[in-house]
Amino acid sequence: MSDKPQKSVAPKADGNDYSSTLYLPQTEFPMRAGLPQQEPKILARWNEIDLYGKLREAAKDRAKFVLHDGPPYANGNIHIGHALNKILKDVVTKSQQMLGFDSNYVPGWDCHGLPIEWKIEEEYRAKGKNKDAVPIVEFRQECRAFAQKWVDIQREEFKRLGVVGDWSHPYMTMTFPAEAQIARELMKFAANGTLYRGSKPVMWSVVEKTALAEAEIEYEDYTSDAVWVKFPVNAAHGRLAKASVVIWTTTPWTLPGNRAISFSPKISYGLYKITDAPADNWAKTGDLLILADKLAEDVFKQARVTSYEKAGDVSADILDAIECSHPLKGLAGGYEFTVPLLAGDHVTDDTGTGFVHTAPSHGREDFDVWTANARELEARGISSVIPYTVDADGALTEHAPGFTGRRVLTEKGEKGDANEAVIKALIERGMLLARSRLKHQYPHSWRSKKPVIYRNTPQWFIAMDKDISDHGKAKPGDTLRARALQAISVTRWVPEQGQNRITGMIAGRPDWVISRQRAWGVPIAVFVREKGDGSAEILQDEAVNKRIADAFEKEGADAWYADGARERFLGSHANEEWQKVNDICDVWFDSGSTHAFVLEDPVHFPGLAGIKRKVDGGNDTVMYLEGSDQHRGWFHSSLLESCGTRGRAPYDVVLTHGFTLDENGRKMSKSLGNTTEPQKVISQSGADILRLWVCATDYADDQRIGPEILKNTIETYRKLRNTIRWMLGTLHHFKRSDTVSYSEMPELERLMLHRLSEVDAIIRPAYANFDYKTVIATLANFMNTELSAFYFDIRKDMLYCDPPSSVKRKAALTTVDILCDAILKWLAPAISFTADEAWTMYRPDAEPSVHLTTFRDDLDRFRDDSLAKKWETIREVRRVVTGALEVERAAKRIGSSLEASPLVYVSDKAVFATLFDVDLAEVCITSNAMVTNEDAPAGAFTLGDVPGVAVVVEKAVGTKCARSWKILPTVGSDPEYPDVSPRDAEALREWKALGVGV
């Protein structure tokens, strides 16, 4: 579009071909998008103009809206879930920028952790190399190089999606400043007293040989051995002396670690006697068993007991006093200890026996019950020491006499021989009552996809319920759990149910296990001194901490493993008994600390400097956006890390999206062949198709994608593009100096600007509330129904045929200009390439990119509800007319609507008055139209939902205009141009007066 006079070819001398005199749309914006070829050119232009830098410059003094990037893992090409996530983030940042914020996006990557170690170890095995024979620093350098390779690959794949950010300066958890800050964050937990080394059962991967956090666990179907086992009551308990307490477990291998039996005072228990059973049965006639009343029948059914009777009730007071013998007593000289009964809230009578076998080495609830009673047990002469019955390789230790070396799981994660060995020993001792198999959900490592076990090991924890110390002073009740729950309550969660989900997780979670027994990560950079009771004292020395952090800043965390590191860091403490910890931090601690070295580091991330959040009395906002699984992952670890070190959450808004499934709602799998690869979609259709799919879907729920869904997306895109193309082509003839004021505009133009203001009132709040499906649905409906099928259709005659001096035509062009400006800006966050391509053609004299603009904030001035109400009536009448025209067209009595002259019968006086000053022929795109309040003749066309309006379609009277094709009686009244209407004759004279082609 240009302000220069537009040239055209003069009409032919014979006067029969006037097509070249029409203001038909002219544009270089192609109908066929060619996105796979066009988008890389647009990316190159963005890079050439430094779009990211210009965005920062344009937003310099605005309030900040920072979307802190949840780091993807630097391991492999991106998949459709990555594409959804990154596109959503880009839509957020672009729309917030256009809403008037400084919306900065710094991409980042998680680079440490087990999957990368595995890859390097696989390469070693392929070359016949032994990892343990390679210096750890050399091994870590290979891990670093592997991660960097995938960072570079993923960076280009993310950029190809149209994501704008500081790609030249991303953050990575493996950079030296990042590793230094992660170490500093850990030191803060040591200083506030919540970091401790403890012995607790943790989820352990035998395959990966490391502890795992809950966030690294997924639950899959697994078939377990289930056993019902007798624990004989000790002789001192009177009538119960010959009875046995029965437990049920799906992990027989944990029985060597049994130290107690848990019961519930809320459950009714009874003493049961077997009166008949098969001779070859494990359950024998005469056996006395203590069971929950509700479960007794099921237990006897499992045990193939044919007859039994209840011999009496057993109260909670009696159970609390009972002590049992271990069912493996005497095996290999072990298990001679007493097994007490302990009350526990976790015991139910939903399944099993009403008693829970308690092995504090192998379960969180078991551990909690045991430790809660430890002091009382010691007073009773029962040792409260927790055994280490399973080693790192999944083999039973010497703490499991008779089973040492038996495998719970093999190195490949397959079921070992421990279960069968334990079951066999129980049978030999007459302690097995029944056995079966149970298919159930069991924890697996999400990396190796192999089962995990609960195993008691020394690990490093961050306490959830210990009062946090501030320079030696602690406020009662100021715990990490309390801080986190408070922070959740003041955070905005999108959708809202995310708050309940993470609240439940924080309320019930155990202490945070942050140690891993691996090589590639940030070490737990503290020094400890053994206390002799299994715990350790942490060295608290700021000078030592500073030496460590400074070294990491310059050399990376490899400095921890360098020769002489202990002496270098300890300084004057080197001659004392302090030992260096060699475990590394859980990668969730890494990513949970990213806010500390991205949002608070003005040296490396100056664009994010000076964030002052609302929680600190400022106007800036920090958002986290990830999949819903991150309530137990990154949202979770970031919350705990920040609350522990800063007393508040690192975010103000948390947005979550669901998972991407195939068209049939199935999880995507390469083996099923139902994956949708973003790279393939981009190469075939373009990134804007993926972007439109993301914005049109309900991302808060699981969304679906596949060939048919993408076809629908492409069709939606095609319609949007065609509307844009028509506007650009029409505006080719618009000179901004011809802009018409609102007061001079006809009603139809003012109506469309009113509708634009209504759409604005939906779209701006939708963008502000991250409701992108509403944005796309609203725009698609407006552009297809209100514009293309109504307004543009009506105005084409005027825009193409009216003379250049026509105020109505200029008003229509002015309106199209306002529409185009608003629509391209609204579409820019969603279909970023297309909107920008169109913008450079629409406004070559303005900003070099639509992304440097903001949404219009002046559209509410066009609101005119009374006009809109009037036109609701007009449009209802128009519906009846167009319905009548369709009947005539179907009957082939007319072809074009311009061949018609409808006679409209209106019985309602209010409606008739509304139509008094309306050119109904123009509105209905006919050559003529007449409105009367006479009674309609029989057979007139009507619509049931538009009472009082009837239409009879008559043939238009007159001659067909050779230029506009309208059939009018006035054609031929102008002697200079006898084959056109007077309007068209005037247009031709103005063309001739311009001297174009004459």
LOZA-301195 format. One record per residue (C-alpha): y, z, x. Coordinates in steps of 0.1 Angstrom, whole numbers, plus 5000, padded with zeros to 4 digits. Layout:
# residues N
   c2   c3   c1
    Y    Z    X
...
This chain:
# residues 998
   c2   c3   c1
 5000 5000 5000
 5035 4991 5013
 5071 4994 5003
 5077 4958 5012
 5080 4931 4984
 5046 4917 4976
 5041 4880 4978
 5019 4858 4957
 5014 4821 4950
 5035 4805 4922
 5018 4792 4891
 5004 4757 4892
 5026 4729 4880
 5003 4721 4851
 5007 4756 4838
 4970 4761 4830
 4960 4785 4859
 4980 4817 4861
 4954 4839 4879
 4974 4839 4911
 5004 4853 4893
 4986 4884 4882
 4989 4917 4899
 4951 4919 4904
 4938 4947 4927
 4939 4939 4964
 4923 4962 4990
 4903 4962 5022
 4884 4992 5010
 4850 4975 5005
 4829 4978 4974
 4798 4982 4995
 4804 5014 5016
 4783 5006 5046
 4784 5043 5055
 4758 5042 5082
 4780 5018 5102
 4814 5031 5090
 4810 5068 5095
 4805 5068 5133
 4838 5048 5136
 4856 5075 5115
 4840 5102 5137
 4854 5084 5168
 4888 5082 5152
 4888 5119 5145
 4879 5126 5181
 4906 5102 5193
 4933 5119 5173
 4919 5154 5181
 4915 5162 5144
 4904 5198 5151
 4934 5204 5174
 4958 5189 5148
 4943 5212 5121
 4950 5242 5142
 4985 5231 5149
 4992 5223 5112
 4979 5258 5101
 4994 5278 5129
 5014 5303 5108
 4991 5306 5078
 4967 5334 5069
 4933 5329 5085
 4901 5321 5067
 4874 5322 5093
 4838 5312 5086
 4819 5328 5114
 4789 5306 5121
 4755 5321 5117
 4738 5307 5148
 4709 5283 5144
 4682 5285 5169
 4684 5261 5198
 4649 5247 5195
 4642 5213 5180
 4660 5187 5158
 4678 5198 5127
 4660 5196 5094
 4673 5193 5058
 4679 5231 5055
 4702 5229 5086
 4720 5200 5070
 4725 5219 5037
 4738 5249 5056
 4762 5231 5079
 4776 5208 5052
 4782 5239 5030
 4800 5255 5058
 4821 5224 5064
 4830 5222 5027
 4841 5258 5028
 4863 5254 5059
 4879 5221 5048
 4886 5233 5013
 4900 5266 5025
 4922 5247 5049
 4934 5225 5021
 4940 5256 4999
 4966 5267 5025
 4947 5288 5050
 4942 5284 5087
 4905 5278 5083
 4889 5278 5117
 4853 5270 5124
 4837 5277 5158
 4800 5266 5158
 4774 5287 5176
 4738 5290 5187
 4711 5316 5191
 4696 5309 5225
 4673 5338 5235
 4640 5347 5221
 4603 5341 5219
 4600 5305 5207
 4618 5292 5238
 4596 5314 5260
 4566 5299 5243
 4578 5264 5251
 4582 5272 5287
 4549 5290 5289
 4532 5259 5273
 4548 5237 5300
 4535 5262 5326
 4500 5261 5312
 4500 5223 5312
 4509 5223 5349
 4484 5250 5357
 4512 5275 5365
 4510 5313 5359
 4541 5327 5343
 4535 5361 5359
 4535 5345 5393
 4570 5330 5388
 4600 5352 5396
 4615 5364 5363
 4650 5350 5371
 4635 5315 5378
 4616 5317 5345
 4648 5327 5326
 4667 5298 5342
 4641 5274 5328
 4645 5290 5294
 4683 5286 5297
 4680 5249 5306
 4656 5243 5276
 4681 5260 5252
 4710 5241 5266
 4692 5208 5260
 4687 5215 5223
 4722 5228 5219
 4735 5194 5231
 4711 5175 5208
 4718 5196 5177
 4756 5195 5184
 4756 5157 5180
 4734 5159 5149
 4757 5184 5133
 4788 5164 5142
 4772 5133 5126
 4772 5152 5093
 4810 5151 5094
 4813 5188 5103
 4847 5195 5119
 4849 5224 5143
 4855 5234 5179
 4825 5215 5192
 4839 5214 5227
 4840 5252 5228
 4811 5266 5208
 4797 5300 5213
 4762 5306 5226
 4744 5339 5229
 4732 5330 5264
 4767 5324 5279
 4776 5350 5305
 4805 5365 5285
 4783 5367 5255
 4755 5385 5273
 4780 5409 5288
 4793 5418 5254
 4759 5422 5239
 4752 5447 5266
 4785 5465 5259
 4776 5467 5222
 4742 5483 5231
 4760 5508 5253
 4781 5518 5224
 4750 5529 5205
 4739 5548 5235
 4773 5565 5237
 4773 5575 5200
 4739 5590 5201
 4720 5567 5178
 4701 5548 5205
 4668 5565 5214
 4634 5558 5227
 4607 5569 5203
 4571 5565 5195
 4566 5550 5161
 4543 5525 5144
 4560 5491 5145
 4548 5457 5135
 4532 5441 5165
 4522 5405 5172
 4491 5404 5193
 4496 5367 5198
 4532 5371 5210
 4526 5405 5226
 4558 5421 5213
 4571 5443 5185
 4586 5424 5155
 4614 5433 5131
 4610 5430 5093
 4632 5399 5095
 4606 5382 5116
 4578 5388 5091
 4566 5367 5062
 4538 5375 5038
 4509 5352 5034
 4475 5353 5017
 4449 5371 5038
 4413 5383 5031
 4408 5419 5042
 4377 5441 5044
 4381 5469 5019
 4361 5501 5022
 4357 5534 5002
 4350 5562 5027
 4339 5598 5023
 4358 5626 5041
 4335 5657 5039
 4353 5689 5028
 4350 5717 5053
 4326 5745 5044
 4352 5772 5037
 4363 5757 5004
 4339 5773 4979
 4326 5751 4952
 4341 5721 4969
 4323 5728 5002
 4297 5701 4996
 4322 5676 4982
 4339 5647 4998
 4375 5633 4994
 4372 5596 4990
 4398 5572 5004
 4401 5534 5001
 4416 5512 5028
 4418 5475 5036
 4421 5482 5074
 4389 5499 5084
 4399 5495 5121
 4426 5521 5116
 4401 5549 5107
 4397 5560 5143
 4434 5567 5141
 4431 5588 5109
 4446 5623 5112
 4452 5632 5075
 4447 5623 5039
 4477 5621 5015
 4476 5630 4979
 4502 5633 4951
 4509 5664 4931
 4518 5642 4902
 4482 5628 4899
 4454 5644 4880
 4423 5648 4902
 4387 5658 4894
 4354 5667 4910
 4328 5642 4900
 4290 5643 4904
 4268 5613 4907
 4238 5618 4883
 4221 5584 4889
 4223 5556 4915
 4199 5530 4930
 4177 5544 4957
 4191 5520 4983
 4227 5527 4974
 4253 5542 4999
 4264 5564 4970
 4236 5589 4964
 4225 5609 4934
 4239 5644 4937
 4270 5634 4957
 4301 5653 4948
 4333 5633 4951
 4370 5642 4946
 4389 5613 4929
 4419 5606 4908
 4408 5608 4872
 4424 5575 4863
 4405 5557 4891
 4371 5574 4890
 4355 5548 4867
 4365 5519 4890
 4354 5536 4921
 4319 5543 4907
 4317 5507 4895
 4325 5495 4931
 4299 5519 4944
 4272 5506 4919
 4268 5541 4904
 4249 5540 4871
 4257 5575 4859
 4281 5603 4868
 4298 5633 4852
 4330 5652 4858
 4323 5687 4872
 4358 5700 4869
 4395 5696 4876
 4410 5698 4911
 4446 5710 4911
 4473 5701 4936
 4473 5737 4949
 4436 5734 4958
 4441 5700 4974
 4470 5713 4995
 4446 5739 5010
 4416 5716 5016
 4407 5705 5051
 4381 5678 5058
 4360 5665 5087
 4366 5631 5100
 4339 5606 5088
 4333 5595 5124
 4329 5631 5137
 4306 5632 5167
 4307 5595 5176
 4309 5592 5214
 4318 5629 5214
 4351 5623 5195
 4367 5630 5161
 4361 5667 5162
 4395 5676 5148
 4404 5688 5113
 4418 5663 5088
 4443 5681 5065
 4454 5670 5030
 4492 5664 5028
 4514 5657 4998
 4531 5623 4999
 4555 5606 4975
 4539 5572 4984
 4506 5580 4968
 4499 5564 4934
 4469 5560 4911
 4475 5523 4905
 4446 5513 4928
 4421 5528 4952
 4411 5564 4948
 4443 5584 4944
 4441 5594 4981
 4456 5575 5010
 4439 5575 5044
 4467 5585 5068
 4468 5571 5103
 4503 5579 5117
 4498 5553 5145
 4494 5525 5120
 4518 5528 5091
 4554 5538 5084
 4546 5561 5054
 4517 5575 5073
 4540 5583 5102
 4567 5598 5080
 4542 5621 5062
 4526 5632 5094
 4559 5640 5113
 4574 5657 5082
 4544 5682 5084
 4541 5684 5122
 4556 5718 5126
 4534 5733 5099
 4503 5716 5112
 4509 5730 5147
 4512 5765 5131
 4478 5759 5116
 4464 5750 5149
 4462 5713 5142
 4476 5691 5169
 4504 5668 5157
 4501 5644 5187
 4499 5608 5175
 4473 5587 5193
 4477 5553 5208
 4445 5537 5194
 4454 5500 5199
 4468 5483 5230
 4492 5453 5233
 4463 5428 5232
 4449 5442 5199
 4420 5460 5214
 4411 5496 5206
 4417 5521 5234
 4400 5552 5247
 4418 5571 5219
 4393 5554 5196
 4360 5569 5210
 4330 5546 5204
 4351 5516 5198
 4370 5511 5230
 4375 5474 5237
 4367 5463 5202
 4394 5438 5190
 4414 5441 5158
 4427 5406 5164
 4419 5381 5191
 4446 5367 5214
 4447 5337 5190
 4454 5360 5160
 4420 5357 5145
 4400 5386 5130
 4382 5405 5157
 4351 5427 5157
 4367 5461 5152
 4363 5462 5114
 4326 5455 5115
 4320 5480 5143
 4338 5508 5123
 4320 5499 5091
 4287 5500 5108
 4294 5534 5123
 4304 5547 5088
 4271 5534 5073
 4251 5551 5101
 4268 5584 5093
 4264 5581 5056
 4301 5581 5050
 4305 5546 5034
 4306 5547 4997
 4313 5510 4990
 4328 5479 5006
 4343 5446 4994
 4367 5419 5003
 4403 5417 4990
 4426 5386 4991
 4462 5399 4992
 4496 5393 5007
 4496 5405 5043
 4524 5405 5070
 4524 5375 5094
 4547 5365 5122
 4570 5338 5109
 4568 5322 5144
 4531 5322 5152
 4520 5323 5115
 4493 5348 5126
 4487 5383 5112
 4504 5413 5127
 4493 5449 5129
 4511 5482 5128
 4508 5498 5162
 4522 5530 5176
 4541 5521 5208
 4571 5535 5227
 4601 5514 5216
 4638 5516 5215
 4654 5524 5181
 4688 5527 5165
 4687 5557 5142
 4697 5551 5105
 4702 5587 5095
 4715 5605 5125
 4751 5616 5124
 4771 5592 5146
 4789 5609 5175
 4825 5600 5184
 4832 5614 5219
 4808 5642 5213
 4819 5650 5178
 4799 5641 5147
 4809 5642 5111
 4780 5654 5089
 4767 5626 5067
 4784 5599 5088
 4752 5579 5095
 4746 5542 5100
 4729 5540 5066
 4759 5557 5049
 4784 5534 5066
 4764 5503 5058
 4760 5511 5022
 4797 5518 5019
 4805 5485 5036
 4783 5466 5013
 4802 5480 4983
 4835 5467 4995
 4822 5432 5005
 4824 5402 4981
 4789 5388 4976
 4785 5352 4964
 4764 5351 4942
 4768 5388 4931
 4731 5396 4931
 4732 5394 4969
 4748 5429 4968
 4718 5445 4950
 4694 5428 4973
 4709 5439 5006
 4717 5474 4992
 4680 5479 4984
 4670 5468 5019
 4695 5491 5037
 4687 5520 5014
 4650 5519 5022
 4648 5505 5058
 4634 5525 5087
 4652 5530 5120
 4661 5497 5137
 4635 5486 5163
 4656 5467 5189
 4633 5464 5219
 4611 5435 5227
 4585 5432 5255
 4596 5398 5267
 4616 5381 5294
 4641 5357 5278
 4669 5378 5263
 4696 5404 5271
 4680 5435 5286
 4684 5469 5271
 4708 5476 5300
 4705 5514 5303
 4690 5538 5327
 4667 5566 5316
 4651 5597 5329
 4618 5609 5314
 4619 5643 5297
 4581 5649 5298
 4576 5649 5261
 4575 5612 5256
 4613 5609 5250
 4639 5599 5275
 4674 5608 5284
 4699 5580 5287
 4724 5579 5315
 4759 5582 5302
 4783 5570 5329
 4812 5547 5321
 4814 5535 5358
 4777 5525 5357
 4782 5507 5324
 4813 5488 5337
 4794 5476 5368
 4766 5463 5346
 4790 5445 5321
 4811 5431 5349
 4781 5417 5367
 4768 5401 5334
 4802 5386 5328
 4801 5368 5362
 4763 5362 5367
 4748 5366 5333
 4720 5390 5324
 4699 5377 5352
 4718 5402 5373
 4696 5429 5358
 4665 5414 5373
 4679 5406 5408
 4667 5424 5438
 4685 5457 5444
 4699 5457 5408
 4690 5494 5403
 4709 5506 5434
 4738 5482 5428
 4745 5495 5393
 4736 5532 5397
 4758 5537 5427
 4759 5575 5434
 4731 5580 5410
 4707 5559 5429
 4689 5589 5445
 4682 5605 5411
 4653 5598 5389
 4670 5572 5367
 4648 5542 5359
 4659 5508 5347
 4647 5497 5312
 4630 5463 5313
 4626 5456 5276
 4650 5431 5261
 4670 5433 5229
 4657 5420 5197
 4674 5386 5192
 4687 5399 5159
 4708 5424 5179
 4721 5394 5198
 4731 5375 5167
 4743 5407 5150
 4767 5412 5179
 4783 5377 5177
 4813 5389 5159
 4821 5411 5189
 4824 5381 5213
 4836 5354 5189
 4860 5371 5165
 4874 5395 5191
 4876 5375 5223
 4911 5358 5226
 4903 5345 5261
 4873 5324 5252
 4882 5318 5215
 4920 5318 5213
 4920 5300 5180
 4905 5331 5164
 4928 5355 5181
 4947 5380 5161
 4925 5382 5130
 4937 5410 5108
 4913 5415 5079
 4921 5429 5045
 4901 5460 5054
 4926 5466 5082
 4956 5460 5060
 4960 5423 5068
 4956 5390 5049
 4929 5373 5069
 4893 5368 5056
 4860 5365 5075
 4831 5348 5057
 4794 5347 5066
 4773 5320 5050
 4736 5315 5053
 4703 5312 5034
 4693 5341 5011
 4666 5351 5037
 4694 5364 5059
 4699 5394 5037
 4672 5408 5059
 4682 5388 5089
 4717 5380 5102
 4737 5395 5074
 4716 5427 5079
 4717 5429 5117
 4754 5421 5118
 4762 5447 5092
 4743 5474 5111
 4757 5464 5145
 4793 5464 5133
 4790 5495 5111
 4775 5514 5141
 4802 5503 5165
 4833 5498 5143
 4826 5517 5111
 4828 5486 5088
 4811 5453 5081
 4821 5423 5102
 4827 5402 5071
 4847 5402 5039
 4828 5376 5020
 4791 5368 5022
 4778 5336 5006
 4741 5327 5003
 4722 5296 4994
 4686 5290 4985
 4659 5270 5001
 4655 5232 4999
 4623 5220 4981
 4609 5186 4974
 4615 5168 4941
 4585 5186 4925
 4597 5221 4936
 4572 5224 4964
 4580 5238 4999
 4585 5210 5023
 4557 5204 5048
 4550 5176 5073
 4513 5179 5065
 4521 5172 5029
 4544 5144 5038
 4571 5156 5014
 4599 5163 5039
 4633 5147 5036
 4648 5142 5071
 4686 5142 5073
 4686 5117 5101
 4667 5092 5080
 4690 5097 5050
 4720 5092 5072
 4707 5060 5088
 4698 5045 5054
 4726 5057 5032
 4751 5077 5052
 4761 5114 5056
 4784 5113 5026
 4754 5109 5004
 4739 5141 5018
 4773 5158 5015
 4776 5148 4978
 4741 5160 4971
 4749 5194 4987
 4781 5197 4967
 4766 5186 4934
 4736 5210 4935
 4735 5246 4926
 4731 5259 4961
 4728 5295 4950
 4693 5287 4938
 4666 5268 4955
 4675 5231 4954
 4655 5199 4954
 4658 5167 4972
 4638 5135 4974
 4640 5097 4969
 4647 5098 4932
 4673 5126 4934
 4690 5107 4962
 4691 5076 4940
 4710 5095 4914
 4733 5108 4941
 4739 5073 4954
 4748 5061 4918
 4772 5090 4914
 4788 5081 4947
 4790 5044 4937
 4810 5052 4906
 4834 5075 4925
 4839 5049 4951
 4846 5021 4926
 4872 5042 4910
 4888 5049 4943
 4887 5012 4952
 4904 5002 4919
 4932 5027 4925
 4937 5015 4961
 4937 4979 4950
 4962 4985 4921
 4985 5005 4944
 4986 4975 4967
 5014 4963 4944
 5033 4997 4943
 5065 5003 4961
 5073 5039 4965
 5109 5031 4958
 5099 5021 4923
 5086 5056 4914
 5094 5065 4878
 5104 5100 4868
 5082 5119 4845
 5109 5118 4817
 5109 5080 4817
 5071 5077 4814
 5053 5065 4782
 5031 5091 4764
 4999 5077 4778
 5010 5083 4814
 5022 5118 4805
 4989 5124 4788
 4970 5115 4820
 4992 5137 4841
 4985 5165 4816
 4948 5159 4820
 4953 5159 4858
 4969 5193 4855
 4939 5205 4835
 4915 5192 4861
 4936 5209 4888
 4933 5242 4869
 4895 5239 4872
 4891 5224 4907
 4914 5247 4927
 4898 5279 4914
 4864 5263 4918
 4871 5256 4955
 4885 5291 4959
 4853 5305 4944
 4830 5282 4964
 4818 5266 4932
 4813 5230 4944
 4790 5218 4917
 4819 5224 4892
 4842 5204 4915
 4819 5174 4916
 4809 5175 4879
 4846 5178 4868
 4858 5150 4891
 4829 5127 4882
 4836 5132 4845
 4873 5128 4849
 4871 5097 4871
 4844 5079 4851
 4853 5089 4815
 4890 5097 4815
 4902 5072 4841
 4878 5042 4844
 4866 5041 4809
 4899 5050 4792
 4932 5051 4810
 4926 5023 4836
 4909 5002 4809
 4939 5004 4787
 4964 4999 4814
 4948 4969 4832
 4967 4944 4809
 5001 4960 4817
 4994 4965 4854
 4981 4930 4859
 5005 4911 4835
 5038 4929 4830
 5068 4916 4850
 5078 4934 4882
 5108 4949 4865
 5087 4965 4837
 5094 5003 4836
 5061 5008 4818
 5043 4991 4846
 5061 5011 4873
 5053 5042 4853
 5017 5033 4853
 5017 5027 4891
 5035 5059 4896
 5008 5077 4876
 4980 5060 4895
 4997 5070 4928
 4998 5107 4917
 4962 5104 4905
 4950 5088 4938
 4968 5114 4959
 4953 5143 4941
 4918 5129 4938
 4914 5119 4975
 4925 5154 4985
 4901 5170 4961
 4872 5148 4973
 4880 5153 5010
 4859 5185 5015
 4829 5169 4998
 4827 5132 5008
 4848 5136 5039
 4842 5102 5055
 4849 5082 5023
 4880 5102 5014
 4894 5098 5049
 4887 5061 5050
 4905 5056 5017
 4934 5078 5028
 4941 5057 5058
 4945 5027 5035
 4963 5046 5008
 4989 5063 5030
 4990 5047 5065
 5025 5060 5068
 5015 5097 5062
 4992 5121 5080
 4965 5103 5101
 4937 5121 5081
 4934 5134 5046
 4920 5166 5062
 4954 5174 5075
 4968 5176 5040
 4967 5204 5014
 4958 5203 4978
 4988 5195 4955
 5003 5226 4941
 5028 5209 4917
 5005 5196 4890
 5010 5224 4865
 5044 5209 4857
 5027 5181 4839
 5011 5204 4814
 5019 5193 4778
 4995 5208 4753
 5013 5195 4722
 5011 5159 4736
 4974 5164 4744
 4967 5176 4708
 4985 5145 4694
 4963 5123 4716
 4931 5140 4706
 4938 5126 4672
 4947 5091 4686
 4915 5091 4706
 4894 5100 4676
 4908 5071 4657
 4902 5049 4688
 4865 5059 4687
 4862 5046 4652
 4879 5013 4662
 4857 5008 4693
 4826 5016 4672
 4836 4990 4647
 4842 4965 4675
 4808 4972 4690
 4792 4963 4656
 4811 4930 4655
 4802 4922 4691
 4765 4929 4685
 4766 4906 4655
 4783 4880 4677
 4812 4876 4654
 4835 4884 4683
 4831 4882 4721
 4860 4900 4738
 4878 4928 4720
 4909 4906 4724
 4895 4883 4697
 4899 4912 4671
 4927 4925 4650
 4914 4957 4634
 4928 4970 4601
 4927 5008 4602
 4926 5027 4569
 4938 5063 4573
 4937 5086 4543
 4949 5117 4561
 4987 5118 4560
 4990 5139 4592
 4968 5115 4611
 4987 5085 4596
 5020 5101 4608
 5006 5106 4643
 4998 5069 4646
 5033 5059 4634
 5047 5052 4669
 5015 5043 4687
 5006 5007 4697
 4971 5010 4685
 4963 4974 4697
 4972 4985 4733
 4952 5017 4730
 4921 4999 4716
 4925 4968 4738
 4928 4943 4709
 4953 4915 4704
 4967 4932 4673
 4960 4962 4650
 4974 4974 4618
 4973 5009 4603
 4975 5016 4565
 4971 5046 4543
 4956 5025 4515
 4921 5032 4503
 4894 5016 4525
 4873 4989 4510
 4836 4994 4506
 4816 4986 4537
 4844 4996 4561
 4831 5011 4593
 4833 5049 4596
 4820 5077 4619
 4807 5108 4602
 4825 5131 4626
 4859 5115 4621
 4867 5119 4584
 4894 5099 4567
 4894 5069 4591
 4878 5036 4583
 4880 5002 4601
 4877 4966 4590
 4876 4942 4620
 4894 4909 4613
 4899 4880 4637
 4930 4880 4657
 4956 4854 4644
 4975 4831 4668
 4970 4813 4700
 4952 4826 4732
 4977 4833 4759
 4966 4814 4791
 4977 4843 4813
 4967 4875 4795
 4941 4860 4771
 4956 4879 4742
 4955 4860 4709
 4991 4862 4695
 5012 4843 4670
 5041 4845 4695
 5023 4823 4721
 5043 4791 4724
 5077 4806 4714
 5091 4803 4749
 5097 4765 4756
 5096 4770 4794
 5061 4784 4792
 5046 4772 4759
 5010 4784 4767
 5018 4821 4772
 5032 4850 4753
 5069 4860 4757
 5059 4890 4778
 5040 4867 4802
 5067 4841 4802
 5092 4867 4814
 5068 4878 4841
 5065 4842 4853
 5103 4838 4854
 5105 4869 4876
 5079 4855 4899
 5098 4823 4901
 5130 4841 4908
 5114 4859 4937
 5112 4824 4953
 5076 4829 4962
 5058 4796 4968
 5086 4776 4952
